[in-house]
């Protein structure tokens, strides 16, 4: 099973920024992040473990054309998910 298939199986939609995401999609995505956090998986934004109130910033539009991209980090030996990391990337 691919990593993408595994994420869908856990009901966490993949973040699709192009064209935006409606409020239902954002709420669903946040709910998925909560499920991961409840399983002990830290949610990291810009290198810092963040709490739920900070998570909505991954959807914010920025004047510099940057957006957040999710990276699902796994343990090299076990393949288990160890953290979900959001880093800002730039689109020119």
Phi, psi and omega in degrees: 000135179284164178299318179299315178299320180296320179294318178295322180299328178274007176065031173253109181294148176287141183284124180240105187272329184296123182085358177081179179221134181286170184299322177299318179295320179295315179298320179295319179295316178298320178299322177295319177298322177300317180298320177294315180300321178297337177270005177091010180270117179289146175255117187245126177238125181053040175084001181239136174294126185244155176266168185308318180301336180277343188295329183297340181293344178292345180261354186293138174280142182235144181294333182275011179068018178270159176208167180267137177242133181276142174229122180264106188268130180239158176290131183297327184276317186262339183079001181285145178294130181248333176194158172247121186243134175245121178239145179281132176236161185243137177244123181248000000 
